[in-house]
Every structure is written in structure tokens, then in C-alpha cells.
Amino acid sequence: MYNHILIPVSFDENRDASGAIEIAKALLSAEGRISLVHVIEPLPVHVEDALTAEIRKSHRDRAQSRLDALSEENGITDTFLLKGHAGRTIADWAKDKDADCIVISSHKPVFSDIFLGSTASWVVRHAGCAVHVLR
């Protein structure tokens, strides 16, 4: 049983965190806690510069709203909206916050994953704690 489980969530189309949440709850100790994390990846500089502060704020607010709704639906109180490279940010955050398990959903690999790698595979290779991957 784990004391602090991190669930990274993506709001991309066809992504559903319910399976990861269900697994995390089954793996959680009686005194444990679950943290939901969404990582906003930085845009290329030329794109970031073209966006107004209002558009960037709207994007962050929409992500936070979806994260809050997901946490409320599932009785999870810890939510965090982070910015950075998704895999690195997830692994670093788990270490910094003493998470002893990450439950992450993965997708079927596509051609671009051969060259870039998926977030889940990056986390599996670099996290300093147990990682459960759902397909």
C-alpha cells in the first residue's frame, strides 16, 4: 500500500483519468493521499510570444477548472497545475513531494513516440518511485 500517490492527468481528447483514479484508490493506504497533477507544456517561444497574456491566463484557468472538477468528482483534495516538460516535471514533482507511487495512463504508441517518446515512458525511466502504467 502506498502513502502518497501521484496521478498525472491529461485533458487531451480521448484521455480519461477514471481508470488511474480507481487503481490509485485501490493501492492507497488507509492514511494515504492522492495528488492530481496537470502539466502545461511550454510552447515554442515564437508561439508563446504571439499569445496575449489574456489567452495564456484563459488556458491556465480552463485547465485548473477541469482539474478542480475532476478532483471534486472523485473526492481528491490535492490538485496541482504545473508548467514544464511533462515527463521531467512529473518525475521531479513526485520526488520533491515524497510521492511513493505514480499511477499514469498511457496510450498506444504512435510513430512519433519512436523518436520523441511518450510521457509515460519518460516517467517510467526517470521516476524515483514505483510507477503503475495503465493502457
MDAnalysis code that builds the backbone (N, CA, C; Angstrom):
import MDAnalysis as mda
import numpy as np

u = mda.Universe.empty(405, n_residues=135, atom_resindex=np.repeat(np.arange(135), 3), trajectory=True)
u.add_TopologyAttr("name", ["N", "CA", "C"] * 135)
u.add_TopologyAttr("resid", np.arange(1, 136))
u.add_TopologyAttr("resname", ["MET", "TYR", "ASN", "HIS", "ILE", "LEU", "ILE", "PRO", "VAL", "SER", "PHE", "ASP", "GLU", "ASN", "ARG", "ASP", "ALA", "SER", "GLY", "ALA", "ILE", "GLU", "ILE", "ALA", "LYS", "ALA", "LEU", "LEU", "SER", "ALA", "GLU", "GLY", "ARG", "ILE", "SER", "LEU", "VAL", "HIS", "VAL", "ILE", "GLU", "PRO", "LEU", "PRO", "VAL", "HIS", "VAL", "GLU", "ASP", "ALA", "LEU", "THR", "ALA", "GLU", "ILE", "ARG", "LYS", "SER", "HIS", "ARG", "ASP", "ARG", "ALA", "GLN", "SER", "ARG", "LEU", "ASP", "ALA", "LEU", "SER", "GLU", "GLU", "ASN", "GLY", "ILE", "THR", "ASP", "THR", "PHE", "LEU", "LEU", "LYS", "GLY", "HIS", "ALA", "GLY", "ARG", "THR", "ILE", "ALA", "ASP", "TRP", "ALA", "LYS", "ASP", "LYS", "ASP", "ALA", "ASP", "CYS", "ILE", "VAL", "ILE", "SER", "SER", "HIS", "LYS", "PRO", "VAL", "PHE", "SER", "ASP", "ILE", "PHE", "LEU", "GLY", "SER", "THR", "ALA", "SER", "TRP", "VAL", "VAL", "ARG", "HIS", "ALA", "GLY", "CYS", "ALA", "VAL", "HIS", "VAL", "LEU", "ARG"])
u.atoms.positions = np.array([
    [0.847, -1.183, 0.000],
    [0.000, 0.000, 0.000],
    [0.891, 1.244, 0.000],
    [0.421, 2.271, -0.665],
    [1.208, 3.497, -0.812],
    [0.604, 4.626, 0.015],
    [1.468, 5.525, 0.469],
    [1.024, 6.650, 1.297],
    [0.736, 7.916, 0.508],
    [1.436, 8.117, -0.601],
    [1.199, 9.308, -1.422],
    [1.305, 8.911, -2.886],
    [0.167, 8.929, -3.559],
    [0.113, 8.536, -4.967],
    [-0.145, 9.765, -5.824],
    [0.670, 9.905, -6.846],
    [0.537, 10.990, -7.812],
    [-0.151, 10.453, -9.062],
    [-1.183, 11.165, -9.509],
    [-1.846, 10.820, -10.766],
    [-1.704, 12.003, -11.716],
    [-0.847, 11.883, -12.730],
    [-0.781, 12.931, -13.749],
    [-1.997, 12.796, -14.663],
    [-2.651, 13.903, -14.949],
    [-3.833, 13.854, -15.811],
    [-3.612, 14.734, -17.035],
    [-4.126, 14.257, -18.143],
    [-4.073, 14.988, -19.400],
    [-5.506, 15.294, -19.809],
    [-5.701, 16.472, -20.359],
    [-7.033, 16.831, -20.828],
    [-7.120, 16.757, -22.343],
    [-6.178, 16.028, -22.950],
    [-6.245, 15.797, -24.386],
    [-7.481, 14.964, -24.696],
    [-7.930, 15.063, -25.924],
    [-9.093, 14.288, -26.349],
    [-8.817, 12.797, -26.166],
    [-9.833, 12.067, -25.804],
    [-9.766, 10.613, -25.602],
    [-8.895, 10.195, -24.424],
    [-8.675, 11.085, -23.483],
    [-7.937, 10.726, -22.269],
    [-8.921, 10.740, -21.116],
    [-8.893, 9.690, -20.315],
    [-9.816, 9.554, -19.199],
    [-9.027, 9.107, -17.979],
    [-9.105, 9.879, -16.913],
    [-8.333, 9.585, -15.702],
    [-9.052, 8.628, -14.763],
    [-10.272, 8.236, -15.085],
    [-11.046, 7.433, -14.135],
    [-10.377, 6.096, -13.814],
    [-9.761, 5.457, -14.794],
    [-9.074, 4.192, -14.540],
    [-7.891, 4.368, -13.606],
    [-7.114, 5.423, -13.818],
    [-5.959, 5.698, -12.953],
    [-6.415, 6.019, -11.536],
    [-7.498, 6.761, -11.415],
    [-8.015, 7.109, -10.087],
    [-8.497, 5.852, -9.365],
    [-9.191, 4.986, -10.080],
    [-9.684, 3.735, -9.483],
    [-8.521, 2.868, -8.991],
    [-7.495, 2.723, -9.811],
    [-6.319, 1.931, -9.423],
    [-5.615, 2.573, -8.231],
    [-5.447, 3.885, -8.269],
    [-4.766, 4.583, -7.169],
    [-5.509, 4.390, -5.854],
    [-6.818, 4.476, -5.890],
    [-7.598, 4.285, -4.661],
    [-7.428, 2.865, -4.119],
    [-7.303, 1.892, -5.012],
    [-7.106, 0.505, -4.576],
    [-5.716, 0.294, -3.977],
    [-4.737, 1.056, -4.426],
    [-3.357, 0.914, -3.955],
    [-3.036, 1.783, -2.739],
    [-3.937, 2.667, -2.376],
    [-3.690, 3.661, -1.336],
    [-3.866, 3.078, 0.060],
    [-2.948, 3.418, 0.954],
    [-3.086, 3.009, 2.354],
    [-4.225, 3.802, 2.994],
    [-4.699, 3.351, 4.133],
    [-5.827, 3.999, 4.810],
    [-5.538, 5.456, 5.143],
    [-4.296, 5.774, 5.464],
    [-3.932, 7.149, 5.827],
    [-3.355, 7.923, 4.642],
    [-3.336, 7.313, 3.471],
    [-2.668, 7.907, 2.323],
    [-3.452, 9.015, 1.652],
    [-2.775, 9.667, 0.706],
    [-3.427, 10.735, -0.053],
    [-3.058, 10.622, -1.527],
    [-3.941, 11.152, -2.347],
    [-3.746, 11.167, -3.794],
    [-3.608, 12.614, -4.229],
    [-2.650, 12.866, -5.111],
    [-2.479, 14.193, -5.704],
    [-2.706, 14.094, -7.207],
    [-3.566, 14.963, -7.718],
    [-3.769, 15.070, -9.159],
    [-2.886, 16.198, -9.678],
    [-2.162, 15.936, -10.756],
    [-1.268, 16.933, -11.338],
    [-1.535, 17.028, -12.835],
    [-1.649, 18.257, -13.307],
    [-1.719, 18.501, -14.749],
    [-0.544, 19.400, -15.106],
    [0.184, 19.018, -16.139],
    [1.348, 19.794, -16.564],
    [1.032, 20.495, -17.880],
    [1.210, 21.811, -17.873],
    [1.082, 22.594, -19.102],
    [2.481, 22.702, -19.701],
    [2.641, 22.136, -20.874],
    [3.956, 22.172, -21.515],
    [4.183, 23.539, -22.156],
    [5.410, 24.043, -22.065],
    [5.695, 25.341, -22.677],
    [5.569, 25.259, -24.196],
    [5.115, 26.341, -24.770],
    [5.002, 26.427, -26.220],
    [6.320, 26.938, -26.786],
    [6.556, 26.712, -28.070],
    [7.743, 27.320, -28.673],
    [7.709, 28.836, -28.460],
    [8.873, 29.433, -28.317],
    [8.968, 30.860, -27.987],
    [8.189, 31.716, -28.971],
    [8.287, 31.430, -30.265],
    [7.596, 32.262, -31.249],
    [6.076, 32.164, -31.103],
    [5.581, 31.038, -30.649],
    [4.137, 30.890, -30.419],
    [3.750, 31.579, -29.117],
    [4.526, 31.333, -28.064],
    [4.254, 31.943, -26.752],
    [4.220, 33.466, -26.869],
    [5.159, 34.032, -27.621],
    [5.222, 35.487, -27.783],
    [4.014, 36.032, -28.535],
    [3.420, 35.211, -29.402],
    [2.274, 35.662, -30.190],
    [0.972, 35.650, -29.389],
    [0.951, 34.933, -28.280],
    [-0.263, 34.848, -27.471],
    [-0.310, 35.987, -26.457],
    [-1.478, 36.525, -26.284],
    [-1.629, 37.582, -25.284],
    [-1.655, 36.964, -23.892],
    [-1.379, 37.783, -22.910],
    [-1.427, 37.326, -21.518],
    [-2.825, 36.811, -21.192],
    [-3.833, 37.431, -21.779],
    [-5.219, 37.018, -21.535],
    [-5.477, 35.603, -22.061],
    [-4.953, 35.288, -23.226],
    [-5.131, 33.949, -23.793],
    [-4.400, 32.918, -22.945],
    [-3.172, 33.221, -22.524],
    [-2.417, 32.291, -21.674],
    [-3.136, 32.068, -20.348],
    [-3.669, 33.149, -19.758],
    [-4.409, 33.034, -18.496],
    [-5.670, 32.201, -18.694],
    [-6.364, 32.406, -19.802],
    [-7.576, 31.641, -20.097],
    [-7.259, 30.147, -20.203],
    [-6.149, 29.817, -20.831],
    [-5.728, 28.416, -20.962],
    [-5.447, 27.816, -19.585],
    [-4.714, 28.535, -18.738],
    [-4.421, 28.053, -17.379],
    [-5.704, 27.906, -16.567],
    [-6.590, 28.901, -16.661],
    [-7.847, 28.859, -15.907],
    [-8.717, 27.678, -16.325],
    [-8.763, 27.401, -17.632],
    [-9.558, 26.277, -18.134],
    [-8.976, 24.951, -17.623],
    [-7.668, 24.825, -17.634],
    [-7.028, 23.606, -17.124],
    [-7.286, 23.452, -15.630],
    [-7.171, 24.543, -14.872],
    [-7.409, 24.478, -13.427],
    [-8.858, 24.108, -13.134],
    [-9.780, 24.650, -13.916],
    [-11.200, 24.341, -13.734],
    [-11.475, 22.854, -13.976],
    [-10.888, 22.293, -15.013],
    [-11.078, 20.868, -15.302],
    [-10.441, 20.003, -14.217],
    [-9.284, 20.426, -13.725],
    [-8.607, 19.704, -12.649],
    [-9.441, 19.743, -11.374],
    [-9.990, 20.913, -11.057],
    [-10.839, 21.055, -9.869],
    [-12.092, 20.190, -9.974],
    [-12.712, 20.162, -11.158],
    [-13.919, 19.352, -11.353],
    [-13.604, 17.866, -11.184],
    [-12.489, 17.426, -11.738],
    [-12.082, 16.027, -11.615],
    [-11.819, 15.661, -10.161],
    [-11.176, 16.542, -9.433],
    [-10.882, 16.255, -8.022],
    [-12.161, 16.218, -7.196],
    [-13.077, 17.124, -7.483],
    [-14.340, 17.154, -6.736],
    [-15.167, 15.901, -7.008],
    [-15.218, 15.471, -8.262],
    [-15.974, 14.267, -8.630],
    [-15.456, 13.020, -7.917],
    [-14.173, 13.029, -7.585],
    [-13.533, 11.827, -7.050],
    [-13.079, 11.950, -5.606],
    [-13.452, 13.036, -4.945],
    [-13.112, 13.206, -3.538],
    [-11.623, 13.352, -3.275],
    [-10.918, 13.967, -4.209],
    [-9.475, 14.190, -4.068],
    [-9.249, 15.673, -3.809],
    [-8.502, 15.986, -2.754],
    [-8.341, 17.394, -2.385],
    [-7.052, 18.030, -2.893],
    [-6.038, 17.234, -3.190],
    [-4.753, 17.790, -3.636],
    [-4.714, 17.880, -5.155],
    [-4.672, 19.105, -5.685],
    [-4.537, 19.305, -7.125],
    [-3.440, 20.327, -7.375],
    [-2.692, 20.097, -8.434],
    [-1.578, 20.981, -8.747],
    [-1.492, 21.182, -10.251],
    [-1.389, 22.442, -10.658],
    [-1.218, 22.805, -12.056],
    [0.224, 23.277, -12.211],
    [0.992, 22.562, -13.025],
    [2.417, 22.835, -13.166],
    [2.745, 23.182, -14.612],
    [3.906, 23.778, -14.820],
    [4.355, 24.101, -16.172],
    [5.750, 23.533, -16.370],
    [5.960, 22.879, -17.513],
    [7.272, 22.338, -17.835],
    [7.152, 21.144, -18.760],
    [8.268, 20.498, -19.031],
    [8.289, 19.252, -19.797],
    [7.521, 18.224, -18.976],
    [6.500, 17.615, -19.541],
    [5.584, 16.774, -18.761],
    [6.308, 15.663, -18.004],
    [7.076, 14.842, -18.678],
    [7.734, 13.721, -18.011],
    [8.671, 14.166, -16.906],
    [9.533, 15.109, -17.216],
    [10.501, 15.605, -16.232],
    [9.790, 16.256, -15.046],
    [8.781, 17.057, -15.328],
    [8.056, 17.755, -14.266],
    [7.352, 16.770, -13.347],
    [6.748, 15.743, -13.914],
    [6.060, 14.724, -13.108],
    [7.056, 13.985, -12.214],
    [8.159, 13.522, -12.789],
    [9.160, 12.781, -12.005],
    [9.771, 13.661, -10.912],
    [10.097, 14.900, -11.252],
    [10.683, 15.816, -10.262],
    [9.694, 16.151, -9.156],
    [8.432, 16.391, -9.537],
    [7.417, 16.744, -8.543],
    [7.209, 15.580, -7.585],
    [7.148, 14.367, -8.118],
    [6.962, 13.178, -7.271],
    [8.093, 13.070, -6.253],
    [9.309, 13.319, -6.685],
    [10.456, 13.255, -5.775],
    [10.381, 14.364, -4.725],
    [10.108, 15.585, -5.170],
    [10.060, 16.738, -4.256],
    [8.959, 16.612, -3.214],
    [7.851, 15.978, -3.576],
    [6.697, 15.868, -2.674],
    [6.606, 14.497, -2.008],
    [7.648, 13.703, -2.134],
    [7.721, 12.382, -1.494],
    [6.587, 11.446, -1.893],
    [6.193, 11.492, -3.152],
    [5.217, 10.509, -3.633],
    [5.927, 9.163, -3.713],
    [5.268, 8.122, -3.262],
    [5.890, 6.805, -3.330],
    [5.341, 5.958, -4.479],
    [4.416, 6.541, -5.251],
    [3.868, 5.833, -6.404],
    [3.280, 6.845, -7.384],
    [3.444, 6.570, -8.659],
    [2.804, 7.345, -9.722],
    [1.917, 6.374, -10.488],
    [0.658, 6.729, -10.670],
    [-0.253, 5.934, -11.499],
    [-0.555, 6.782, -12.726],
    [-0.073, 6.336, -13.871],
    [-0.157, 7.142, -15.089],
    [-0.794, 6.337, -16.215],
    [-1.657, 6.989, -16.961],
    [-2.272, 6.358, -18.130],
    [-1.348, 6.533, -19.323],
    [-1.374, 5.555, -20.202],
    [-0.579, 5.616, -21.415],
    [-1.499, 5.380, -22.600],
    [-0.998, 5.703, -23.753],
    [-1.760, 5.445, -24.975],
    [-0.986, 4.437, -25.806],
    [-1.640, 3.918, -26.802],
    [-0.920, 3.019, -27.702],
    [0.129, 3.850, -28.435],
    [1.341, 3.335, -28.532],
    [2.402, 4.113, -29.180],
    [2.055, 4.432, -30.630],
    [2.434, 5.622, -31.032],
    [2.293, 6.034, -32.426],
    [3.696, 6.255, -32.977],
    [3.789, 6.462, -34.260],
    [5.089, 6.581, -34.915],
    [5.971, 7.649, -34.271],
    [5.396, 8.798, -33.916],
    [6.203, 9.881, -33.339],
    [6.812, 9.489, -31.995],
    [6.207, 8.550, -31.277],
    [6.758, 8.104, -29.988],
    [8.111, 7.412, -30.157],
    [8.363, 6.865, -31.342],
    [9.647, 6.212, -31.594],
    [10.775, 7.228, -31.455],
    [10.531, 8.440, -31.912],
    [11.565, 9.467, -31.891],
    [11.496, 10.343, -30.647],
    [10.306, 10.628, -30.182],
    [10.141, 11.562, -29.077],
    [9.922, 10.867, -27.741],
    [9.250, 9.730, -27.750],
    [8.915, 9.045, -26.503],
    [7.651, 9.618, -25.904],
    [6.915, 8.789, -25.218],
    [5.695, 9.262, -24.575],
    [6.015, 9.733, -23.170],
    [5.102, 10.501, -22.602],
    [5.276, 10.969, -21.227],
    [5.386, 9.787, -20.276],
    [4.516, 8.799, -20.439],
    [4.539, 7.641, -19.537],
    [5.878, 6.914, -19.596],
    [6.417, 6.720, -20.789],
    [7.693, 6.008, -20.875],
    [8.821, 6.832, -20.265],
    [8.774, 8.152, -20.394],
    [9.788, 9.008, -19.768],
    [9.709, 8.873, -18.253],
    [8.492, 8.905, -17.721],
    [8.305, 8.791, -16.270],
    [8.803, 7.437, -15.774],
    [8.480, 6.369, -16.482],
    [8.930, 5.033, -16.076],
    [10.454, 4.986, -15.995],
    [11.132, 5.589, -16.954],
    [12.597, 5.538, -16.984],
    [13.259, 6.440, -15.948],
    [12.591, 7.513, -15.513],
    [13.267, 8.507, -14.679],
    [12.702, 8.706, -13.274],
    [11.542, 8.202, -12.985],
    [10.952, 8.416, -11.652],
    [11.733, 7.637, -10.599],
    [11.806, 8.201, -9.418],
    [12.499, 7.556, -8.315],
    [11.575, 6.766, -7.413],
    [10.376, 6.461, -7.897],
    [9.406, 5.708, -7.095],
    [8.716, 4.691, -7.999],
    [7.820, 3.909, -7.417],
    [7.060, 2.930, -8.197],
    [6.176, 3.653, -9.210],
    [6.032, 3.064, -10.374],
    [5.167, 3.628, -11.415],
    [4.257, 2.517, -11.926],
    [2.958, 2.760, -11.875],
    [1.967, 1.836, -12.434],
    [1.425, 2.487, -13.698],
    [1.532, 1.788, -14.816],
    [1.101, 2.324, -16.102],
    [-0.161, 1.602, -16.538],
    [-1.183, 2.383, -16.890],
    [-2.439, 1.825, -17.400],
    [-2.499, 2.034, -18.895],
    [-2.954, 1.025, -19.593],
    [-3.154, 1.136, -21.037],
    [-4.608, 1.128, -21.322],
])
